[in-house]
Amino acid sequence: MRHNASAEDKVSPDPQVAQSRSIPLTKRFSARNWRRSALDVLFFFSMLSCLVWVGCSSADPKPTTARAAAAAQGVPVGVATAVQRDMPVYLTGLGSVTAYNTVSLKSRVDGQIVQINFKEGQHVNQGELLIVIDPRPYQVALSQAQAQLFKDQASLRDAKLNYERFKGLLQDSGSMSQQQVDTQQATVDQLEGTVRTDQAQVENAKLNLVYTRITAPVSGRIGLRLVDIGNMVHAADTNPMLVLTQLQPIAVIFTLPEDSLPTVAQHMQHGTLQVEAYSRDDQTKLATGALLTIDNEIDPTTGTGKLKAIFDNKDNALWPNQFVNTRLLLETRKNSIVIPSAAILRGPQGTYVFAVKPDKTVEVRTVSVALTQNNAAVIGNGIATGDMVVIDGQDKLQAGSKVEPRAGSTGGNQGAQSSTTGTP
C-alpha cells in the first residue's frame, strides 16, 4: 500500500490536463474539424474577393467601346426613293368568261343524217356546211308542189281567156248575160288564189330542202359531236346536234361595287375604258380588251353591278366559263409622287413615314396618301421627288435614329412600278 501511494505522489498531474483527459475522444475530434472547416470557408471567400477585385481593376474597357461603335454605325434598314411618274388607277373585280355567241344547232326538218363535214374542236367560218340531212324526200315534195302550180296556172289561163270572151260577147251582141261575165271573173280570181297558194307551197318545199343542209351561222369553235351519220333527227328534238361557240371576239362579265359605277359611267363618256384579264392567281395577264357596257340594274344581295368587256382573244387565251380577275383602267394620274406602300405607317396623328436625311438619321414626316394601288402609294404632300423613305425595319426606329440604308426587301420602288406595267 505504501508503494502505491508513493507512485501517485510522483505523478501529480495538472488539474486542467486532468479535466481534458476526462472529455471523451469523439467530442474532442468533432470540435477540431468544425474549427478547421470554418477557417477553410473564410479563406475561400477571402481569395474569391481578391480575384474579383483584381479582375475588375484590370478589365479591358473594349465591350463598352464595341457597344458604342455599334450604336454609332446605325440600324440597318431597307429604303426606297420617291419617284415622279404617271400612276394608273385600276378598279379590280371578279369575272367570268362568256362566249360572244353560243349557238345550239338543231334540225328544222325530220330526216336521217347522211353527211357530217366537221371534226370535234374544229374552228369553222360562217356559212360552212356542217351537216347534211337526207334531202330526197324534200326534193320529191318540191316536185309535187311545182307540178300542182303548173296545173293551176294552166286553169287560170283558161279562165282568163273565157272571161275576156264572155265580156266581148256582152259588149258586142248582148248574147252573154252580165251574170255569166261576173261569175267567170270570180272563177279567175279563185284560180289566181290557188296559184298563189301553190307558189307558197313551192317556196316551202325549197325552204325545207335548204334546211337539210345545216351551215355555221357564226364563226366559232365546234364542241363535242352529239350525233353520228345515220341518226334520225326531228324538228321537235330538245337536244342539239352540236354546240358552236364564238371565241373571237369573246366577252367577260365582271362585277364592281355599286359605289364605283357612277365613276365608271362618267369616265365612259370621255372614251373607251381598257380592261385587263388576269389568271386565277392574279399573276399572269391573259388578255387586254375594252369595256362594252354596264348592266341596267344592281344586284341587291351583293351590292354590286355587272359590267361587260370585249376581248379579241386572237391567241385563244380565254375560254367560256373561265374564272378571271379583271382590272378596269379608270384613269392615269400624271406626274404623281410614288413610294412603296410598305413605307406608310399609321399612328394617332394619321399616316407618316420615316424619311432618311443626308446625315443618315431619320425623321418622322406626316404625309397624305392620295391613292394606294397594288404595292404603290401616291403621296399628296409630305414627300418630294428623290426623298429616301424607310420601307423595312421601321419597328427599330424613332425620330433621330442613326440608320444604315440598304436595298429594301420589296425591291426599292419596284412595287410602285408594277402597276404601270400591268403586272402585280
Phi, psi and omega per residue, in radians:
M1 nan -0.635 3.136
R2 -1.181 -0.661 3.134
H3 -1.104 -0.721 3.134
N4 -1.154 -0.706 -3.140
A5 -1.101 -0.711 -3.132
S6 -1.173 -0.582 3.097
A7 -1.167 -0.689 3.129
E8 -1.184 -0.549 3.126
D9 -1.203 -0.575 -3.130
K10 -1.238 -0.609 -3.071
V11 -1.623 0.789 -3.079
S12 -1.299 1.545 -3.074
P13 -1.229 2.921 3.097
D14 -1.274 2.444 -3.128
P15 -1.035 -0.644 -3.131
Q16 -1.166 -0.720 3.120
V17 -1.103 -0.690 3.126
A18 -1.132 -0.632 -3.131
Q19 -1.208 -0.700 3.133
S20 -1.163 -0.572 3.118
R21 -1.206 -0.457 -3.131
S22 -1.290 -0.264 3.118
I23 -1.361 2.427 -3.126
P24 -1.101 2.691 -3.084
L25 -1.186 -0.637 -3.094
T26 -1.180 -0.670 3.134
K27 -1.179 -0.683 3.123
R28 -1.140 -0.630 3.126
F29 -1.200 -0.676 -3.132
S30 -1.168 -0.748 3.132
A31 -1.095 -0.654 3.127
R32 -1.159 -0.730 3.129
N33 -1.158 -0.657 -3.141
W34 -1.118 -0.732 3.130
R35 -1.141 -0.688 3.120
R36 -1.142 -0.701 3.137
S37 -1.154 -0.691 3.119
A38 -1.100 -0.707 3.122
L39 -1.156 -0.672 3.129
D40 -1.126 -0.768 3.140
V41 -1.103 -0.745 3.132
L42 -1.113 -0.660 3.114
F43 -1.178 -0.674 -3.137
F44 -1.096 -0.826 -3.125
F45 -1.170 -0.560 3.098
S46 -1.142 -0.780 3.130
M47 -1.146 -0.686 3.138
L48 -1.107 -0.697 3.116
S49 -1.126 -0.678 3.126
C50 -1.131 -0.750 -3.132
L51 -1.115 -0.729 3.128
V52 -1.099 -0.734 -3.130
W53 -1.142 -0.713 3.139
V54 -1.159 -0.739 -3.133
G55 -1.109 -0.725 -3.132
C56 -1.182 -0.647 -3.084
S57 -1.283 -0.487 -3.103
S58 -1.834 0.180 -3.089
A59 -1.179 2.538 3.127
D60 -1.480 2.280 -3.111
P61 -1.402 0.411 -3.099
K62 -1.201 -0.691 3.128
P63 -0.984 -0.762 3.110
T64 -1.085 -0.683 3.100
T65 -1.139 -0.667 3.134
A66 -1.140 -0.732 3.116
R67 -1.103 -0.707 3.121
A68 -1.143 -0.656 3.126
A69 -1.174 -0.676 3.125
A70 -1.122 -0.691 3.127
A71 -1.154 -0.632 -3.135
A72 -1.269 -0.451 -3.111
Q73 -1.212 -0.620 3.089
G74 1.834 2.835 -3.130
V75 -1.518 2.223 3.102
P76 -1.228 2.228 -3.117
V77 -2.395 2.721 3.016
G78 -1.563 2.413 -3.072
V79 -2.297 2.827 3.029
A80 -2.551 2.722 -3.094
T81 -1.803 2.338 3.088
A82 -1.212 2.302 -3.118
V83 -2.112 2.756 3.086
Q84 -1.942 2.106 -3.107
R85 -2.822 3.074 3.100
D86 -1.361 2.353 -3.075
M87 -2.054 2.004 3.098
P88 -1.319 2.543 3.123
V89 -1.939 2.041 -3.099
Y90 -1.934 2.587 2.911
L91 -1.999 2.169 -3.058
T92 -1.807 2.571 3.122
G93 -2.713 2.987 3.104
L94 -1.760 2.381 -3.060
G95 -2.418 2.926 3.095
S96 -2.332 2.368 -3.127
V97 -1.386 2.363 3.073
T98 -2.275 2.528 3.105
A99 -1.128 2.485 3.136
Y100 -1.100 -0.653 3.010
N101 -2.458 2.374 3.047
T102 -2.186 2.108 -3.054
V103 -2.113 2.142 3.015
S104 -1.715 1.860 -3.040
L105 -1.442 2.145 3.076
K106 -2.144 2.779 3.111
S107 -1.362 2.478 3.088
R108 -1.796 -0.004 3.069
V109 -2.386 2.868 3.070
D110 -1.610 2.434 3.104
G111 2.945 -3.104 -3.114
Q112 -1.836 2.367 3.130
I113 -1.293 2.219 -3.124
V114 -2.023 -0.177 -3.102
Q115 -2.727 2.373 3.048
I116 -2.229 2.128 -3.004
N117 -1.922 0.445 -3.134
F118 -2.423 2.861 3.031
K119 -2.037 2.694 3.141
E120 -1.106 2.329 -3.128
G121 1.413 0.086 -3.111
Q122 -1.358 2.522 3.021
H123 -1.593 2.214 -3.115
V124 -2.118 2.693 3.100
N125 -1.730 2.790 -3.132
Q126 -1.047 2.308 3.120
G127 1.642 -0.167 3.137
E128 -1.205 2.492 3.136
L129 -1.319 2.225 -3.099
L130 -1.904 -0.876 -3.050
I131 -2.390 2.481 3.064
V132 -2.100 2.171 3.036
I133 -1.687 2.532 -3.090
D134 -0.844 1.961 -3.047
P135 -1.542 -0.133 -2.996
R136 -1.065 -0.751 3.117
P137 -1.054 -0.581 -3.094
Y138 -1.418 -0.450 3.013
Q139 -1.188 -0.677 3.082
V140 -1.133 -0.756 3.125
A141 -1.096 -0.611 3.103
L142 -1.173 -0.724 3.118
S143 -1.108 -0.699 3.113
Q144 -1.124 -0.727 3.133
A145 -1.153 -0.670 3.122
Q146 -1.174 -0.662 3.112
A147 -1.158 -0.750 3.110
Q148 -1.106 -0.642 3.084
L149 -1.125 -0.742 3.139
F150 -1.092 -0.724 3.128
K151 -1.101 -0.826 -3.103
D152 -1.214 -0.545 3.074
Q153 -1.143 -0.638 3.092
A154 -1.153 -0.726 3.100
S155 -1.106 -0.641 3.132
L156 -1.150 -0.712 3.129
R157 -1.112 -0.699 3.116
D158 -1.135 -0.723 -3.138
A159 -1.137 -0.627 3.116
K160 -1.177 -0.669 3.127
L161 -1.153 -0.735 3.104
N162 -1.123 -0.644 3.138
Y163 -1.119 -0.761 3.132
E164 -1.141 -0.654 3.132
R165 -1.160 -0.797 -3.133
F166 -1.094 -0.694 -3.121
K167 -1.174 -0.625 3.108
G168 -1.183 -0.733 3.103
L169 -1.106 -0.643 3.127
L170 -1.133 -0.671 -3.066
Q171 -1.413 -0.621 -3.025
D172 -1.459 -0.944 -3.004
S173 -2.038 -0.229 -3.100
G174 1.247 0.283 3.132
S175 -1.360 -0.148 3.128
M176 -2.051 2.307 -3.110
S177 -1.374 2.774 3.114
Q178 -1.122 -0.557 -3.133
Q179 -1.153 -0.727 3.136
Q180 -1.142 -0.655 3.109
V181 -1.140 -0.754 -3.133
D182 -1.153 -0.682 3.126
T183 -1.113 -0.707 3.112
Q184 -1.152 -0.641 3.094
Q185 -1.111 -0.702 3.097
A186 -1.111 -0.647 3.101
T187 -1.110 -0.700 3.101
V188 -1.076 -0.776 -3.134
D189 -1.107 -0.716 3.124
Q190 -1.093 -0.749 3.131
L191 -1.185 -0.586 3.046
E192 -1.086 -0.694 3.075
G193 -1.125 -0.676 3.116
T194 -1.125 -0.728 3.123
V195 -1.095 -0.720 3.110
R196 -1.099 -0.681 3.079
T197 -1.098 -0.721 3.118
D198 -1.120 -0.671 3.102
Q199 -1.103 -0.685 3.081
A200 -1.126 -0.664 3.101
Q201 -1.124 -0.662 3.091
V202 -1.118 -0.784 3.133
E203 -1.107 -0.667 3.102
N204 -1.127 -0.713 3.106
A205 -1.140 -0.681 3.081
K206 -1.126 -0.677 -3.130
L207 -1.153 -0.750 3.093
N208 -1.085 -0.600 3.094
L209 -1.176 -0.630 3.068
V210 -1.154 -0.666 -3.120
Y211 -1.131 -0.306 3.092
T212 -1.265 -0.235 3.095
R213 -1.958 1.828 -3.065
I214 -1.614 2.112 -3.115
T215 -2.004 2.892 -3.137
A216 -1.318 2.088 3.126
P217 -1.274 -0.457 3.106
V218 -2.449 2.857 3.022
S219 -1.381 2.374 -3.117
G220 3.132 -2.938 -3.092
R221 -1.877 2.348 3.124
I222 -1.512 2.401 3.098
G223 -1.511 -2.652 -3.136
L224 -1.261 2.475 -3.121
R225 -1.305 2.364 -3.091
L226 -1.899 -0.136 3.106
V227 -2.378 2.844 3.122
D228 -2.241 2.961 3.094
I229 -1.101 2.338 -3.132
G230 1.741 -0.264 3.100
N231 -1.197 2.524 3.024
M232 -1.583 2.312 3.107
V233 -2.135 2.689 -3.104
H234 -2.345 2.699 3.123
A235 -1.163 -0.407 -3.113
A236 -1.584 0.053 -3.136
D237 -1.129 2.457 3.115
T238 -1.541 -0.501 -3.119
N239 -1.516 2.406 3.129
P240 -1.336 2.842 3.060
M241 -1.428 -0.538 3.079
L242 -2.865 2.834 3.119
V243 -2.088 2.221 -3.121
L244 -1.993 2.156 -3.127
T245 -2.036 2.360 3.108
Q246 -1.580 2.017 -3.081
L247 -1.787 -0.242 -3.121
Q248 -2.325 1.785 0.005
P249 -1.348 3.053 3.119
I250 -2.370 2.742 -3.049
A251 -1.992 2.687 3.018
V252 -2.253 2.182 3.074
I253 -1.838 2.116 -3.106
F254 -2.317 2.947 -3.072
T255 -2.078 2.612 3.034
L256 -2.375 2.693 3.083
P257 -1.037 2.573 -3.082
E258 -1.079 -0.487 3.119
D259 -1.171 -0.382 -3.124
S260 -1.525 -0.278 -3.042
L261 -1.120 -0.743 3.105
P262 -1.051 -0.660 3.115
T263 -1.150 -0.717 3.124
V264 -1.123 -0.772 3.138
A265 -1.079 -0.644 3.132
Q266 -1.159 -0.732 3.140
H267 -1.261 -0.455 3.109
M268 -1.157 -0.437 3.121
Q269 -1.206 -0.337 -3.103
H270 -1.714 -0.057 3.126
G271 2.660 3.078 -3.138
T272 -1.322 2.351 -3.136
L273 -1.679 2.446 -3.111
Q274 -1.504 2.450 3.118
V275 -2.220 2.330 3.105
E276 -2.000 2.405 3.123
A277 -1.880 2.265 -3.135
Y278 -2.073 2.816 -3.115
S279 -1.210 3.073 -3.090
R280 -1.044 -0.660 3.138
D281 -1.453 0.050 3.078
D282 1.078 0.519 -3.112
Q283 -1.973 -0.453 -3.051
T284 -2.044 2.202 3.069
K285 -1.409 2.168 -3.077
L286 -1.611 -0.726 -3.063
A287 -2.833 2.830 3.085
T288 -2.197 2.264 -3.111
G289 -2.407 -2.767 -3.079
A290 -2.331 2.542 3.107
L291 -1.258 2.267 -3.111
L292 -1.661 -0.902 -3.069
T293 -2.844 2.952 3.037
I294 -1.966 2.444 3.138
D295 -1.097 2.791 -3.057
N296 -1.587 0.180 3.107
E297 -2.674 2.820 3.131
I298 -1.905 2.412 3.109
D299 -1.282 2.006 -3.080
P300 -1.241 -0.367 -3.122
T301 -1.325 -0.533 -3.113
T302 -1.987 -0.251 -3.105
G303 1.190 0.547 -3.134
T304 -2.192 2.781 3.067
G305 -2.045 2.638 -3.132
K306 -1.623 2.476 3.064
L307 -2.261 2.622 -3.110
K308 -2.134 2.255 3.115
A309 -2.110 2.637 -3.116
I310 -2.003 2.387 3.136
F311 -2.212 2.462 3.104
D312 -1.131 -0.697 3.072
N313 0.992 0.759 -3.130
K314 -1.124 -0.549 -3.121
D315 -1.671 0.164 3.122
N316 0.960 0.702 3.102
A317 -1.357 -0.344 -3.120
L318 -1.936 2.468 -3.138
W319 -2.261 2.580 3.131
P320 -0.976 2.441 -3.135
N321 1.214 0.228 3.069
Q322 -1.364 2.414 3.084
F323 -1.490 2.319 3.136
V324 -2.423 2.755 2.957
N325 -1.740 2.307 -3.078
T326 -1.963 2.585 3.059
R327 -2.282 2.019 3.135
L328 -1.668 2.041 3.128
L329 -1.351 1.842 -3.070
L330 -1.425 -0.789 -3.139
E331 -2.868 3.034 3.071
T332 -2.243 2.087 -3.131
R333 -1.537 2.084 -3.044
K334 -1.398 2.507 2.998
N335 0.910 0.884 3.128
S336 -1.593 2.602 3.036
I337 -1.518 2.061 -2.989
V338 -2.130 2.335 3.022
I339 -2.353 2.813 3.060
P340 -1.105 2.466 -3.124
S341 -1.162 -0.303 3.104
A342 -1.149 -0.329 -3.140
A343 -1.376 -0.290 -3.063
I344 -1.395 2.218 3.068
L345 -2.097 2.738 -3.113
R346 -2.203 2.337 -3.133
G347 -2.428 -3.012 3.135
P348 -1.051 -0.498 -3.111
Q349 -1.609 0.065 -3.131
G350 1.986 -2.712 -3.111
T351 -1.523 2.520 -3.131
Y352 -2.668 2.931 3.080
V353 -2.383 2.806 2.971
F354 -1.664 1.999 3.129
A355 -1.746 2.356 -3.126
V356 -1.577 2.184 3.127
K357 -1.547 2.922 -3.110
P358 -1.021 -0.502 -3.135
D359 -1.476 0.243 3.113
K360 1.117 0.556 2.936
T361 -1.968 2.787 -3.072
V362 -1.922 2.651 3.027
E363 -2.299 2.678 -3.141
V364 -1.575 2.174 3.125
R365 -2.113 2.227 3.052
T366 -1.394 2.270 -3.082
V367 -2.249 2.779 3.018
S368 -1.978 2.244 -3.104
V369 -1.676 2.014 -3.141
A370 -1.444 -0.525 -3.058
L371 -2.837 2.444 3.000
T372 -2.089 2.136 -3.090
Q373 -2.319 1.991 -3.079
N374 0.978 -2.040 -3.124
N375 -1.807 0.282 -3.095
A376 -2.114 2.615 3.123
A377 -2.263 2.340 3.068
V378 -1.618 2.184 -3.066
I379 -1.708 2.228 3.096
G380 -1.347 -0.825 3.086
N381 -2.750 2.810 -3.135
G382 1.920 -0.375 -3.139
I383 -2.304 2.436 3.101
A384 -1.982 2.858 3.122
T385 -1.053 2.312 -3.140
G386 1.635 -0.212 3.098
D387 -1.171 2.506 -3.136
M388 -1.781 2.240 -3.112
V389 -2.120 2.662 -3.136
V390 -1.507 2.251 3.118
I391 -2.051 -0.085 3.141
D392 -2.617 2.279 3.134
G393 1.638 0.330 -3.117
Q394 -1.147 -0.433 -3.091
D395 -1.167 -0.247 -3.139
K396 -1.708 0.049 -2.972
L397 -1.950 2.765 2.927
Q398 -2.578 2.974 -3.102
A399 -0.991 2.239 3.129
G400 1.580 -0.015 -3.124
S401 -1.159 2.506 3.056
K402 -1.446 2.326 -3.081
V403 -2.237 2.817 3.041
E404 -2.111 1.685 -3.031
P405 -1.165 2.545 3.031
R406 -2.628 2.984 3.134
A407 -1.110 2.275 -3.085
G408 -1.248 2.834 3.136
S409 -1.162 -0.378 3.112
T410 -1.541 0.118 3.090
G411 1.350 0.718 3.137
G412 1.183 -2.102 -3.092
N413 -1.853 0.383 -3.123
Q414 -1.138 -0.612 3.123
G415 -1.070 -0.627 3.097
A416 -1.249 -0.597 -3.100
Q417 -1.311 -0.357 -3.067
S418 -1.133 -0.572 -3.102
S419 -1.220 -0.401 3.105
T420 -1.304 -0.737 -3.104
T421 -1.355 -0.264 3.101
G422 1.585 0.082 3.100
T423 -1.847 2.490 -3.095
P424 -1.259 nan nan
